[in-house]
Every structure is written in C-alpha cells, then in structure tokens.
C-alpha cells in the first residue's frame, strides 16, 4: 500500500514539474489567458519604469507617483526598477515567476498543518494555482500580487501555527509578513482584523497592547500612503462609493467560484436549504434587485459573469447572478454565521474598495478564505473529499480553457 501511495505522489510531482514548465513556456510564448496581464505589464513594467524613473527613485516616489493616477503602492515598482537595472525585463519576470512557487508550497504546508492525515489529497489542491487563468496571467506578466500573495501565504501559515500552539512568536511572524505584503498590496492589510479577533482571545491585555503598538509602528508607511497618496488622487472615488458600486460584480464573481462547491458536493442539501428558507430567499432576491441592480460603469473589468452578459446585451440582469452568489455563499457559511459574515465583510473590503473591480481579485484570494479563514463544515468537507478535489481541478481546467477561447472569439 505504501509503495502504491509513493508511486501516486511521484506522479503528482511529475504533474507539478510539467505545470512549472508550462509557466516557463508561457513566458517565452506570450501566454495571456486572462487578457489583461500583458497590457498591465506593458503599461506598468515598461512605460511606467521608463517614464517614472527617469530622474531616479526619489523623484518617482515624491513627485511623479503622487501626481499620477495609479492607486497601487509604489513599493512594488521600485523593486521592479531595481530588478530591471540589475538584470533585464525577461530575467526579472523569471525571477518573479520562481518567487511565486512559494505560494503553492506554503498553501500545502498550511493544509497539512490543519490535517496531517490527508497529505496525499492536499498535494493535489495547489495545482489550481497553476491552472487558474487569472493567477497564470499574474505570474506570467509579473503582477504585484506575486509578492503580496507570497507574504500572505506564509503569514497564514504562521497564523495557523499560532492558533495551534499559542506561541506568541508565531503571531509576530504572521503580522510582520502581512504588513510586508500590505506594502505591496495595501488591501490585504485588512486581513489583520481577522488575526486580531483571534489574538485577542488568547493574549493578555499587556501582550495585546504591545502587539498593537508594534503593528502601528510597522504600519506607518501604509498610513502615509493612504493619507498622502491614495486620498489625494483625483482618480479615486470615496471608498464607500466604490464599495457599493462593486458589490454586484463581487457577488456575481462569487457565484462563479462557488459553482463547484454547490454542484459537485452539496447539491441535494443545497436544494433542501432553498426549500427550507424559501421566504428568506425571496426577500434576498427582492433586496438584490433594488440595491444591487446598478450596472458596472466601466468598459473593462467587472468579472467574468458581467463580461459574458455584456456580450449578449444582458448586463441588466447582473443582479440575478449577484443574488445567486449571495445564495451560494450563505449556504456554504451558514454555520457559525455571525463569525463567517465578519470574514465575508473583510473579503468584500479587501476586493471592492478600488475604483475598478476585476475577477482576479476573487480568483487570487478565495481559496485562502474558503480553506483557512471561513469556519465552515461544508467547505472543509469539500477539501477533504477525493472526488470533489479532482472535479474542482477539472472545473478550473475548463475555466482556463473557456478564458483562452474567449480571447480568440
């Protein structure tokens, strides 16, 4: 039996190696499955670096960047500037691609930390990071999310270690890594609220306030960015306007990623849930129609569901897919509902405060929420079920294929 298991693991390693080679090939052949990766690269890694850094880093940081319309943190582009000066553009892309491998590795380590009895099955789940069209585009075109996801993934690993062992040094590692990730992508810093919720239950007041003090010191660059860069940028709407405007696309994107969790594992119970709560569901549908029926106003972004609806001039019914997204996620997190609604609120804030909404905001984050942050029995059952994991990988393969085909139609 052990010999058979070792053979299976050997074949999985071969699959990972082939997926790794596919990323290398994707760089040299210009693969662009999500459609936006190459455009972002040419705009931010070529044009921005050439024009913004003509007079050096200091000029970029204090003169060029504050007067522009880019609401990303400037730290990542400073890193890119130095990489491109030390190497060249293609070598820099390869370096960042290899840094991305930290993400599936620590995702697997975190899974095993949660349950050591399912190591073989857990080896399969991170394959999704190599298949997702949005994640592949981020990796192939050196998106800033490579670094922020790497920091986030290691941070979650130490957060789970803290929950398991209560060793205070783990939570400091976790917060430090999350802060470093927020220097690249400020929006992930909001996950610190989830950490603080758990930490408060286990630390005494003195330890807690010392932690808060250290966090404030580490977060000074973040506050400086929000106060002096983000808030003064004329390109930004008030954040609560962005939040409301992006809610319909957020929940329609959630509908897409929750499909396998409903169809492949929980469909009978899902139908029973609808039957049992039919009046509440009708009320949610009515509220969604009145409050989430404001169409997304921009020519790009909005998520996969909206882009498909626009192709058929059906964008006016985006509210219905938002309703389905609300229905699906409510079913999946209905146990410990108040806690899970808090986690969902953090997820919404992380992804919806920007001016534009993109499907990649969900695709690069939802697995971390579904596996490690939500406290949901249906979700845990999914990721511990052999058939579901295989079908989940197949679903993502179809998602990738559909995304590529859409670019050619």
C-alpha positions as CSV (number, residue, x, y, z in Angstrom):
1,X,0.0,0.0,0.0
2,X,2.8,2.4,0.9
3,X,4.5,1.6,-2.4
4,X,1.4,2.4,-4.3
5,X,1.0,5.7,-2.4
6,X,4.6,6.6,-3.1
7,X,4.0,6.0,-6.9
8,X,1.0,8.2,-6.8
9,X,3.0,11.0,-5.1
10,X,5.7,10.5,-7.7
11,X,3.2,11.1,-10.5
12,X,1.9,14.2,-8.8
13,X,5.4,15.6,-8.6
14,X,5.7,15.0,-12.3
15,X,2.5,16.9,-12.9
16,X,3.8,19.8,-10.9
17,X,7.0,19.8,-12.9
18,X,5.0,19.9,-16.1
19,X,2.9,22.7,-14.9
20,X,6.1,24.6,-13.9
21,X,7.5,24.0,-17.4
22,X,4.2,25.3,-18.8
23,X,4.8,28.6,-16.9
24,X,8.3,28.9,-18.3
25,X,6.9,28.2,-21.8
26,X,4.1,30.7,-21.2
27,X,6.7,33.5,-20.6
28,X,8.5,32.8,-23.9
29,X,5.3,32.3,-25.9
30,X,3.5,35.3,-24.5
31,X,0.6,33.4,-23.0
32,X,-2.0,35.8,-21.7
33,X,-5.1,33.7,-20.5
34,X,-6.9,36.5,-18.7
35,X,-6.4,39.1,-21.4
36,X,-5.2,41.9,-19.1
37,X,-1.8,40.7,-17.9
38,X,0.2,41.7,-20.9
39,X,-1.5,45.1,-21.1
40,X,-0.7,45.8,-17.4
41,X,2.9,44.7,-17.9
42,X,3.5,47.0,-20.9
43,X,1.9,49.9,-19.0
44,X,3.4,49.4,-15.6
45,X,6.7,47.5,-16.1
46,X,7.7,49.1,-19.4
47,X,6.1,52.5,-19.8
48,X,5.9,53.4,-16.1
49,X,9.5,52.3,-15.4
50,X,10.9,54.2,-18.4
51,X,9.0,57.5,-17.7
52,X,8.6,57.4,-13.9
53,X,12.2,56.7,-13.0
54,X,14.0,58.9,-15.5
55,X,15.1,61.2,-12.6
56,X,15.6,58.4,-10.1
57,X,13.7,56.7,-7.3
58,X,13.4,59.7,-5.0
59,X,11.8,61.8,-7.8
60,X,9.4,58.9,-8.6
61,X,8.4,58.4,-5.0
62,X,7.8,62.0,-4.0
63,X,7.0,63.8,-7.3
64,X,6.0,61.5,-10.2
65,X,3.8,59.0,-8.3
66,X,1.8,61.4,-6.2
67,X,0.8,63.4,-9.3
68,X,-0.3,60.3,-11.3
69,X,-3.5,58.3,-11.3
70,X,-2.1,54.9,-10.3
71,X,-3.5,53.8,-6.9
72,X,-1.2,50.9,-6.4
73,X,1.5,51.1,-3.8
74,X,4.7,52.5,-5.3
75,X,6.9,50.0,-3.4
76,X,6.5,47.2,-6.0
77,X,7.5,49.3,-8.9
78,X,10.6,50.4,-7.1
79,X,11.5,46.8,-6.7
80,X,10.8,46.2,-10.4
81,X,13.0,49.2,-11.3
82,X,16.0,47.7,-9.4
83,X,15.4,44.2,-10.8
84,X,15.3,45.5,-14.3
85,X,18.5,47.5,-13.7
86,X,20.3,44.5,-12.2
87,X,19.1,42.1,-14.9
88,X,16.7,42.7,-17.8
89,X,13.0,42.5,-18.2
90,X,12.8,38.8,-19.1
91,X,15.1,37.7,-16.4
92,X,13.1,39.8,-13.9
93,X,10.0,38.0,-15.0
94,X,11.6,34.7,-14.5
95,X,12.8,35.6,-11.0
96,X,9.3,36.7,-10.0
97,X,7.8,33.5,-11.5
98,X,10.1,31.4,-9.3
99,X,9.1,33.5,-6.2
100,X,5.5,32.6,-7.0
101,X,6.3,28.9,-6.2
102,X,6.4,29.9,-2.6
103,X,2.5,30.2,-2.8
104,X,1.6,26.6,-3.6
105,X,4.3,25.3,-1.3
106,X,3.1,27.2,1.8
107,X,-0.5,26.6,0.9
108,X,0.2,22.9,1.0
109,X,2.1,23.2,4.3
110,X,-0.8,25.1,5.8
111,X,-3.3,22.4,4.7
112,X,-1.1,19.7,6.3
113,X,-0.9,21.7,9.4
114,X,-4.7,21.7,9.6
115,X,-4.9,17.9,9.0
116,X,-1.9,15.6,8.7
117,X,-4.0,12.6,7.7
118,X,-4.7,13.8,4.2
119,X,-1.3,14.7,2.8
120,X,-1.8,12.9,-0.5
121,X,-5.1,14.6,-1.3
122,X,-3.7,18.0,-0.2
123,X,-0.9,17.7,-2.7
124,X,-3.5,18.0,-5.4
125,X,-5.2,21.2,-4.3
126,X,-2.4,23.7,-5.0
127,X,-2.4,22.5,-8.7
128,X,-5.2,25.1,-9.0
129,X,-2.6,27.9,-8.6
130,X,-1.0,26.7,-11.9
131,X,-4.4,26.4,-13.8
132,X,-6.4,29.5,-12.8
133,X,-6.3,31.9,-15.8
134,X,-6.1,35.0,-13.7
135,X,-3.3,33.6,-11.5
136,X,-1.4,32.4,-14.5
137,X,-1.6,35.9,-16.0
138,X,-0.4,37.4,-12.8
139,X,2.6,35.0,-12.7
140,X,3.5,35.2,-16.4
141,X,3.3,39.0,-16.5
142,X,4.9,39.8,-13.1
143,X,1.8,41.2,-11.3
144,X,2.4,42.8,-8.0
145,X,0.2,40.0,-6.5
146,X,3.1,37.6,-6.8
147,X,4.9,39.2,-3.8
148,X,1.8,40.1,-1.8
149,X,0.4,36.6,-2.2
150,X,3.7,35.1,-1.2
151,X,3.8,37.2,2.0
152,X,0.1,36.4,2.7
153,X,0.5,32.7,2.3
154,X,3.5,32.5,4.7
155,X,1.6,34.8,7.0
156,X,-1.4,32.5,7.1
157,X,0.9,29.5,7.8
158,X,2.3,31.2,10.9
159,X,-1.2,32.4,11.9
160,X,-2.4,28.8,11.8
161,X,0.7,27.8,13.8
162,X,-0.2,30.3,16.4
163,X,-3.8,29.0,16.7
164,X,-2.4,25.5,17.1
165,X,0.4,26.2,19.6
166,X,-0.4,29.6,21.1
167,X,3.3,30.5,20.8
168,X,3.4,34.3,20.7
169,X,6.4,34.5,18.3
170,X,4.3,32.9,15.6
171,X,1.7,35.7,15.6
172,X,4.5,38.3,15.4
173,X,5.9,36.5,12.3
174,X,2.4,36.3,10.9
175,X,1.7,40.1,11.4
176,X,5.1,41.1,10.1
177,X,4.6,39.1,6.9
178,X,1.1,40.5,6.4
179,X,2.5,44.1,6.9
180,X,5.2,43.4,4.3
181,X,2.5,42.1,1.9
182,X,0.4,45.2,2.5
183,X,3.4,47.4,1.5
184,X,2.9,45.8,-2.0
185,X,-0.9,45.5,-2.0
186,X,-2.4,47.7,0.8
187,X,-5.8,46.0,0.6
188,X,-4.5,42.7,2.1
189,X,-3.6,44.6,5.3
190,X,-7.3,44.4,6.3
191,X,-6.9,40.7,7.0
192,X,-5.1,41.8,10.1
193,X,-8.6,42.4,11.6
194,X,-9.2,38.6,11.4
195,X,-5.9,37.9,13.1
196,X,-6.6,40.5,15.9
197,X,-10.0,38.9,16.5
198,X,-8.3,35.5,17.3
199,X,-5.3,37.0,19.0
200,X,-7.4,39.0,21.5
201,X,-8.9,35.7,22.8
202,X,-5.5,34.3,23.7
203,X,-3.2,37.1,24.8
204,X,-3.4,39.1,28.0
205,X,-4.0,42.8,27.8
206,X,-0.4,43.7,28.1
207,X,0.7,41.3,25.4
208,X,-2.2,42.6,23.2
209,X,-1.3,46.3,23.5
210,X,2.4,45.6,22.9
211,X,1.4,43.8,19.7
212,X,-0.9,46.7,18.7
213,X,1.9,49.2,19.3
214,X,4.3,47.3,17.1
215,X,1.7,47.0,14.4
216,X,1.1,50.7,14.4
217,X,4.9,51.3,14.0
218,X,5.1,48.8,11.2
219,X,2.1,50.3,9.5
220,X,3.4,53.9,9.3
221,X,4.2,53.5,5.6
222,X,0.7,52.2,5.0
223,X,-1.0,55.1,6.7
224,X,1.4,57.5,4.9
225,X,0.3,56.0,1.6
226,X,-3.4,56.2,2.4
227,X,-3.3,59.8,3.7
228,X,-0.9,61.5,1.3
229,X,-1.2,59.3,-1.9
230,X,-4.4,57.5,-2.1
231,X,-6.8,60.1,-0.6
232,X,-5.4,62.9,-2.8
233,X,-5.6,61.0,-6.0
234,X,-8.3,62.6,-8.1
235,X,-8.8,59.3,-9.8
236,X,-10.3,57.8,-6.7
237,X,-13.9,57.9,-5.7
238,X,-14.9,57.9,-2.0
239,X,-14.2,54.3,-0.9
240,X,-17.8,53.7,0.2
241,X,-19.0,54.6,-3.2
242,X,-16.6,52.1,-4.7
243,X,-17.7,49.5,-2.2
244,X,-21.4,49.9,-3.2
245,X,-20.7,50.1,-6.9
246,X,-18.6,46.9,-6.9
247,X,-20.9,44.8,-4.7
248,X,-23.0,43.4,-7.6
249,X,-19.8,42.3,-9.5
250,X,-18.3,40.9,-6.3
251,X,-21.2,38.6,-5.7
252,X,-21.5,37.6,-9.3
253,X,-17.8,36.7,-9.2
254,X,-18.5,34.7,-6.0
255,X,-21.3,32.9,-7.9
256,X,-18.7,31.7,-10.5
257,X,-16.2,30.3,-8.0
258,X,-18.8,28.7,-5.7
259,X,-20.3,26.6,-8.5
260,X,-18.2,23.5,-7.9
261,X,-18.8,23.7,-4.1
262,X,-22.5,23.5,-4.8
263,X,-22.8,21.2,-7.8
264,X,-20.1,18.6,-7.0
265,X,-20.6,18.1,-3.3
266,X,-23.6,19.7,-1.7
267,X,-26.4,19.9,-4.3
268,X,-29.1,17.9,-2.6
269,X,-28.5,19.7,0.7
270,X,-28.4,23.0,-1.2
271,X,-31.9,22.3,-2.7
272,X,-33.2,21.4,0.8
273,X,-31.7,24.7,2.1
274,X,-33.6,26.6,-0.6
275,X,-36.8,24.8,0.2
276,X,-36.5,25.4,3.9
277,X,-35.7,29.1,3.6
278,X,-37.8,30.0,0.6
279,X,-39.3,33.1,2.0
280,X,-36.0,34.5,3.2
281,X,-34.5,33.7,-0.2
282,X,-37.4,35.6,-2.0
283,X,-36.7,38.6,0.3
284,X,-33.0,38.4,-0.6
285,X,-33.9,38.3,-4.3
286,X,-36.1,41.4,-3.9
287,X,-33.4,43.3,-2.0
288,X,-30.8,42.3,-4.5
289,X,-32.9,43.7,-7.4
290,X,-33.4,47.0,-5.7
291,X,-29.9,47.5,-4.2
292,X,-27.5,45.6,-6.5
293,X,-29.1,46.4,-9.8
294,X,-26.7,49.3,-10.6
295,X,-24.7,48.2,-13.7
296,X,-20.9,48.4,-13.6
297,X,-20.0,51.7,-15.4
298,X,-16.6,50.9,-17.0
299,X,-15.5,49.4,-20.3
300,X,-13.1,46.9,-18.7
301,X,-13.2,44.8,-15.5
302,X,-16.4,43.7,-13.8
303,X,-15.7,40.0,-13.6
304,X,-16.3,37.0,-15.9
305,X,-20.1,36.9,-15.5
306,X,-20.6,40.6,-16.3
307,X,-18.3,40.4,-19.4
308,X,-20.3,37.4,-20.7
309,X,-23.6,39.2,-20.1
310,X,-22.4,42.3,-21.9
311,X,-21.6,40.1,-24.9
312,X,-25.3,39.3,-25.1
313,X,-26.6,42.7,-24.1
314,X,-27.9,41.2,-20.8
315,X,-25.9,43.2,-18.3
316,X,-29.2,44.5,-16.8
317,X,-29.7,41.1,-15.1
318,X,-26.4,41.1,-13.3
319,X,-28.4,41.4,-10.1
320,X,-29.7,37.9,-10.6
321,X,-26.2,36.4,-10.6
322,X,-25.3,38.5,-7.7
323,X,-28.3,37.0,-5.9
324,X,-27.1,33.5,-6.8
325,X,-23.7,34.4,-5.4
326,X,-25.2,35.6,-2.1
327,X,-27.3,32.5,-2.0
328,X,-24.4,30.2,-2.6
329,X,-22.0,31.8,-0.1
330,X,-24.8,32.0,2.5
331,X,-25.4,28.3,2.2
332,X,-21.6,27.5,2.5
333,X,-21.1,29.7,5.6
334,X,-24.5,29.3,7.3
335,X,-22.9,27.5,10.3
336,X,-21.3,30.0,12.7
337,X,-23.0,32.6,10.6
338,X,-22.0,35.7,12.6
339,X,-18.3,34.9,12.6
340,X,-18.4,33.9,8.9
341,X,-20.3,37.1,8.0
342,X,-17.4,39.0,9.6
343,X,-14.9,37.1,7.4
344,X,-17.1,37.8,4.4
345,X,-17.2,41.5,5.2
346,X,-13.4,41.5,5.3
347,X,-13.3,39.7,2.0
348,X,-15.6,42.4,0.5
349,X,-13.5,45.2,1.8
350,X,-10.3,43.6,0.5
351,X,-11.7,43.3,-3.0
352,X,-14.2,46.1,-3.5
353,X,-12.7,49.4,-2.3
354,X,-10.8,50.1,-5.5
355,X,-12.2,52.1,-8.3
356,X,-12.4,49.1,-10.6
357,X,-13.3,45.5,-9.9
358,X,-11.6,42.6,-11.6
359,X,-12.3,38.9,-11.5
360,X,-8.7,38.3,-10.4
361,X,-9.4,40.0,-7.1
362,X,-11.6,37.0,-6.3
363,X,-9.6,34.3,-8.1
364,X,-6.3,35.1,-6.2
365,X,-7.9,35.3,-2.8
366,X,-11.0,33.0,-2.5
367,X,-9.1,29.8,-1.8
368,X,-7.3,31.4,1.2
369,X,-10.7,32.4,2.6
370,X,-12.5,29.2,1.8
371,X,-9.8,26.9,3.2
372,X,-8.3,28.8,6.1
373,X,-10.4,31.8,7.1
374,X,-14.0,30.8,7.0
375,X,-15.1,28.4,9.7
376,X,-17.4,26.2,7.5
377,X,-18.1,22.5,7.7
378,X,-19.4,22.2,4.1
379,X,-16.1,23.8,2.8
380,X,-13.9,21.6,4.9
381,X,-15.8,18.5,3.7
382,X,-15.2,19.6,0.1
383,X,-11.4,19.9,0.5
384,X,-11.2,16.6,2.3
385,X,-13.2,14.7,-0.4
386,X,-11.2,12.9,-3.2
387,X,-13.9,13.2,-5.8
388,X,-14.5,16.9,-5.1
389,X,-10.8,17.8,-5.3
390,X,-10.5,16.0,-8.7
391,X,-13.7,17.6,-10.1
392,X,-12.5,21.0,-8.7
393,X,-9.3,20.7,-10.7
394,X,-11.3,19.7,-13.8
395,X,-13.6,22.7,-13.2
396,X,-10.6,25.0,-13.1
397,X,-9.2,23.4,-16.3
398,X,-12.5,24.2,-18.0
399,X,-12.3,27.7,-16.6
400,X,-8.9,28.2,-18.1
401,X,-10.0,26.7,-21.5
402,X,-13.0,29.0,-21.6
403,X,-10.9,32.0,-20.8
404,X,-8.4,31.2,-23.6
405,X,-11.2,30.5,-26.1
406,X,-13.0,33.8,-25.1
407,X,-9.8,35.7,-26.2
408,X,-10.0,34.2,-29.7
409,X,-13.7,34.6,-30.3
